[in-house]
Amino acid sequence: MHSIAHHLNRALRRAWWLATTTVLLATHASQASAIPAQTPGDLDLSFAGGSGAISSLVIGLGTNQHLMAMALQPDGKLVVAGYCDGPTSQDFCVARINADGTLDASFAGPNGNGGGKFLLDISNANDTASAVAIQPDGKIIIAGSCYNGVNSDFCIARLNPNGTRDSTFNGPSGAGNGQVMLPIGFSDDYATAVALQPDGKIILVGNCYVNGLTDFCAARLNINGTFDVSFVGPSGTGVGKIAFPIGTKDDNATAVALQSDGKIVIGGACVVLSVNVFCIARLDNTGAFDATFDGPGGSSNGRFLFPVGAVTDFANALLIQPDGKIVLAGNCLVSATNYDFCVVRLNSDGSLDDTFDGPSGTANGKFLLPITVAKSDNAGALTLQPDGKLLIAGHCDNGSNADFCVVRLHIDGSLDASFDGPSGVGNGKFLLPIGSSEDIATTMLLQPDGKIVVAGDCYSGAASHFCIARLYGGPFGYKSCTMDIDGDGKVLPMTDGLLLARISLGMTGSAALSGAISPTASRTTWPMVRDYLINQCGMTVAP
């Protein structure tokens, strides 16, 4: 009797569980169907009150407000900076945005009444902020160029997390009180980018006039804003600030990135004859040229120039992949006023990465990437996903004005067709209108959750204001990773298994590959195998 009752109770409980589960699953399915599908590239409607974009953030007092840089805090808040019309001149301007797109009222600024956005007057004349970075302690670095009454200098401000000036950041004079003017040469100096070293030192790069021409120039500051005198440069005579040519005419540095070994990579555009080409330099920790960085020609000794298109090229953004490869992106002239996105990937020694073939599959390390048909496409920002995919953002001509435009590439440079944008038919590249007129994207970053933030200027009539969009990025994941390490379409113990065992033991190069590559393999060199495991499988592999 007990046994019958026991089994009956079990049966009743099971029936109840099945019925309840069915109802819960049905309810969940009904709720899920009510949530719009999120295609990678779609506007994230949890941002900016359900619109996915802030089309007009007014900070200054006049019509000129230009967002130039953006950084992400660990708590998910965005810091955006640029330059805006102030009461008497152009000033630095900065805002902090909560994760939902609202202004962070706790970011009160030097006067305590900013309410999330405010102006910073550095020089009492025109100040132009071009870069921003967040220190590990939450302090905010804003860098750019400021007019000293005669010419322009590098200048920098450091803010506490609440937006007040950091009084410990005093600069070479010892009296900076949170903001510092930094003359590099004897004429105009324009800072364009900033990077933070792990030891807290600050790298600034830009362009400085030397004997009537612009050269690459850089400064390294100690944590208190003084010049780091160990940064002596190629000549060995610098005292924390250096300038050096790449070519024989104007050289303009636009971007900087730090390698894991402390070397400093600076990229930009340099004039050869009467046209611009991509150019790049790599410095060691003292600021001297890294002679192992030889470029496509193999004899450049730390700095070199190289064309991408057939006319004139401008490199605007740079990053370093976890495997040490260097990516540059910008815009290249095709004809008349028709520019295309263009992108280059270099191996760590500076040679072109011939596995980076682009949409055509034949590029061999550098290629042009049209976004629109016979119109002007200008790339200004670049970032890397954990799965190895590259994101490039800028502004593109829609036929009557400019829109934000965004591209996502696979590790080989081919278009990621899953990145469709709001239209759902982007196939890896799309235009993203934000305002009612010209939208100029200048910066981009990737959140840890995979969402993509693109920001810049949006014009309305005669006025330009800050604008910010957040896109759904989709899951990262290493979806292209299989045990087929050599890429022959098979998983075999004497090739793939042997490769994995050797690499797991720390073997690299020919020692790892010898006798373990199939005759029909598509990945036949160590760089190809290494890059596949790093970027597609998330594996840590020795260089």
PyMOL commands that set and color helices and strands:
alter all, ss='L'
color gray80, all
select helices_A, chain A and resi 2-34+493-504+509-513+526-535
alter helices_A, ss='H'
color red, helices_A
select strands_A, chain A and resi 53-57+65-72+78-85+90-97+117-120+127-134+140-147+152-159+179-182+189-196+202-210+213-221+241-244+251-258+264-272+275-283+303-306+313-320+326-335+338-346+366-369+377-384+390-397+402-409+429-432+439-446+452-460+463-471
alter strands_A, ss='S'
color yellow, strands_A
deselect
rebuild
show_as cartoon
